[in-house]
């Protein structure tokens, strides 16, 4: 566990004890954003995708990756953004030799909000080896679009199963960008959507509430390895 810091909500003045979550580096080492013990949290009025990520360097292998910026939900309804410092998280400092172990199993994050679903999908894509995950240039008809080099992903955090049209729209957009595509849905897929995805070669995943993407078709099984 990372070191806990005391956080005071600037709106209701409640005190919270907060510890930043850790995430698995490609080398298997847990890393976490280093918290600024002297900084003050800020209330988040509007979520901006680019501002919800922070660069953290792994102390073992030296890789720098973008991870979710620490945030805390106060009981008064305010979302608090926790300040971070540069450098690496203390818990990542190696006490053994710095040889990188094989990639570990994906570490899930409990899904409570739509943003959590998008975060899980982005982390899973990075775990698969895709870097520079970002918001897609074109907004899909439903859900959130993510992009990486050579890949376009759609994350649907709604309670409506993804439809045939949803799958076709993703595939067509990916075709125009000469990219592969993958679909993540919280509520699953219609029978027609699954059949169309198999025909078009679109991997389908369901995001369960534990935060683990579950493959729905054989293409997703192959992608997850």
C-alpha positions in Angstrom: 0.0 0.0 0.0 1.2 3.6 -0.7 1.5 6.1 2.1 -1.8 7.7 3.2 -2.2 11.5 3.3 -4.8 13.6 5.0 -7.2 15.4 2.6 -9.6 18.2 3.5 -12.6 18.9 1.2 -12.5 22.6 0.3 -16.3 22.6 0.0 -17.6 20.9 3.2 -14.3 20.8 5.2 -14.5 17.1 5.9 -11.2 15.3 6.5 -10.4 12.1 4.6 -7.5 9.7 4.7 -6.4 8.8 1.2 -4.0 6.4 -0.3 -3.3 6.3 -4.0 -4.1 3.0 -5.8 -1.3 1.2 -7.5 -1.2 -0.1 -11.1 0.9 -2.8 -12.8 3.8 -1.6 -14.9 4.5 -3.7 -18.0 7.4 -5.3 -16.1 5.0 -6.4 -13.3 6.1 -3.9 -10.7 3.2 -2.0 -8.9 3.5 1.8 -9.4 1.3 4.6 -8.1 1.2 8.3 -8.5 3.4 10.0 -5.8 1.1 12.2 -3.6 2.1 15.7 -2.7 1.7 15.9 1.1 1.9 19.7 1.1 -0.5 20.4 -1.8 -4.2 21.1 -1.4 -6.9 19.1 -3.3 -9.1 20.9 -5.8 -12.8 20.4 -6.6 -13.4 19.0 -10.0 -16.3 20.8 -11.7 -15.9 19.3 -15.2 -14.0 16.2 -16.2 -11.5 16.8 -19.0 -10.0 13.6 -20.4 -6.4 15.0 -20.8 -6.5 16.2 -17.2 -7.5 12.8 -15.7 -4.1 11.2 -16.4 -0.6 11.7 -14.9 2.8 10.4 -16.0 4.5 8.0 -13.5 7.9 6.4 -13.9 8.5 2.8 -12.7 11.4 2.7 -10.3 12.4 -0.8 -11.5 12.5 -0.7 -15.3 12.3 3.1 -15.9 9.2 3.0 -18.1 7.0 6.1 -17.9 3.3 5.6 -18.5 0.1 7.5 -18.1 -2.1 6.4 -15.2 -5.4 7.7 -13.7 -4.8 10.9 -11.7 -5.7 10.4 -8.0 -9.3 11.5 -7.2 -11.5 11.0 -4.2 -15.3 11.4 -3.9 -16.4 13.3 -0.8 -19.7 12.5 1.0 -20.9 16.0 0.1 -20.8 15.0 -3.6 -17.6 16.9 -4.5 -15.0 15.1 -6.5 -11.5 16.0 -5.2 -8.4 15.9 -7.4 -5.4 15.0 -5.2 -2.1 16.8 -6.0 0.9 14.7 -7.0 4.6 15.3 -7.2 7.2 14.3 -9.7 9.3 11.2 -9.4 8.2 7.7 -8.6 5.9 6.3 -5.9 7.8 5.2 -2.8 6.3 1.7 -3.0 8.0 1.1 -6.3 11.5 1.5 -5.1 13.2 -1.9 -5.7 14.8 -3.9 -2.9 15.8 -6.7 -5.2 17.8 -6.7 -8.5 16.2 -4.6 -11.3 15.7 -7.4 -13.8 12.1 -7.1 -15.1 9.9 -10.2 -14.5 7.4 -11.4 -17.1 4.1 -9.6 -17.5 1.7 -10.3 -14.6 -2.0 -10.9 -14.8 -4.2 -7.9 -15.4 -5.0 -6.0 -12.2 -8.8 -5.1 -12.2 -10.3 -1.9 -10.8 -13.8 -2.0 -9.4 -16.3 -0.3 -11.8 -18.6 2.1 -10.0 -19.0 4.8 -12.6 -18.9 5.3 -16.3 -15.4 6.9 -15.9 -14.3 3.7 -14.1 -15.4 1.7 -17.1 -13.4 3.8 -19.5 -10.4 3.7 -17.2 -10.5 -0.1 -17.0 -10.7 -0.4 -20.8 -7.7 2.0 -21.2 -5.6 0.1 -18.6 -6.5 -3.2 -20.3 -5.4 -1.9 -23.7 -2.1 -0.8 -22.2 -1.7 -4.2 -20.5 -2.2 -5.7 -24.0 0.8 -3.6 -25.2 -0.9 -0.6 -26.7 0.7 2.7 -25.7 -0.3 6.3 -25.9 -4.0 5.6 -25.2 -6.0 8.8 -25.8 -9.5 10.0 -26.6 -10.4 9.1 -30.2 -10.7 12.0 -32.6 -14.2 10.9 -33.8 -16.9 10.6 -31.1 -18.9 7.3 -31.6 -22.7 7.4 -31.7 -22.7 5.9 -28.2 -20.1 5.5 -25.4 -16.6 6.8 -25.4 -14.0 6.3 -28.2 -10.3 5.4 -27.3 -7.4 5.3 -29.7 -3.9 4.1 -29.9 -1.5 3.6 -32.8 -3.2 1.2 -35.2 -6.2 0.6 -32.9 -9.6 2.1 -32.3 -11.7 1.1 -29.2 -15.2 1.8 -28.1 -16.3 1.7 -24.5 -20.1 1.6 -23.8 -20.7 2.1 -20.1 -24.5 2.3 -20.4 -27.1 -0.4 -19.3 -28.2 -1.0 -22.9 -26.6 -4.0 -24.7 -24.5 -2.9 -27.7 -26.4 -3.2 -31.0 -25.5 -4.4 -34.5 -25.4 -0.8 -35.6 -22.9 0.1 -32.8 -20.6 -2.7 -33.9 -20.9 -1.7 -37.6 -20.2 2.0 -36.8 -17.0 1.2 -34.9 -15.8 -1.1 -37.7 -16.5 1.4 -40.4 -14.7 4.2 -38.5 -11.7 1.9 -37.9 -11.7 1.0 -41.6 -11.5 4.7 -42.6 -8.4 5.1 -40.3 -6.8 1.8 -41.4 -6.9 0.6 -37.8 -8.0 -2.5 -35.9 -10.9 -2.2 -33.5 -12.2 -3.6 -30.3 -15.4 -3.1 -28.3 -15.9 -3.0 -24.5 -19.5 -3.0 -23.2 -20.8 -3.0 -19.6 -24.2 -4.5 -20.6 -23.1 -7.0 -23.2 -24.3 -7.4 -26.8 -27.4 -8.3 -28.7 -27.4 -11.6 -30.6 -27.2 -9.7 -33.9 -24.3 -7.6 -32.7 -22.3 -10.7 -31.7 -22.9 -12.3 -35.1 -22.0 -9.2 -37.0 -18.8 -8.7 -34.9 -17.7 -12.3 -35.8 -18.3 -11.6 -39.4 -16.4 -8.3 -39.4 -13.6 -9.5 -37.1 -14.3 -7.3 -34.2 -13.2 -8.5 -30.7 -15.9 -8.1 -28.1 -15.4 -7.7 -24.3 -17.8 -7.4 -21.5 -16.7 -5.3 -18.5 -17.9 -7.0 -15.3 -18.2 -4.8 -12.2 -15.0 -6.2 -10.7 -13.2 -4.4 -13.5 -12.0 -7.5 -15.5 -12.7 -7.4 -19.2 -14.3 -10.8 -20.2 -13.9 -12.0 -23.8 -17.3 -12.6 -25.6 -16.1 -14.0 -28.9 -13.1 -16.0 -30.1 -11.4 -12.9 -31.5 -11.4 -11.4 -28.0 -9.9 -14.6 -26.6 -7.1 -14.4 -29.1 -6.4 -10.7 -28.4 -6.2 -11.3 -24.6 -3.9 -14.2 -25.1 
